[in-house]
């Protein structure tokens, strides 16, 4: 396993914990003047990109192995939005839309990263489908 995939594997779990904490902790909103939907998009963009790079590590990887985690991230975002209503935060369907768009863009960015650096043998590229 190359350095990129190993790093992504190790970074995914702390990143996931930070995103879950950020969505559920009362008053955990970033105090910067950043649009809330941009924060949701960025968080799920990062998670999906990291997951894609981590899971594309073997030559036997197929698209379904990276699409299931993407679907899981979308479902996690939806579940966290529902739970927000019980912990004193505002839940919003538009937050889930931003989460979903972030997952899609993160997967595309992960694919571009693996394709670009895989062609240069810096990461293990999966087989062409």
Secondary structure, DSSP 8 states (H G I E B T S, - for coil): --HHHHHHHHHHHHHHHHHHHHHHSTT-S--SS--HHHHHHHHHHHHHHHHHHHHTTSTT--HHHHHHHHHHHHHHHHHHHHHHTTTT----HHHHHHHHHHHHHHHHHHHHHHHHHHHTTSS------
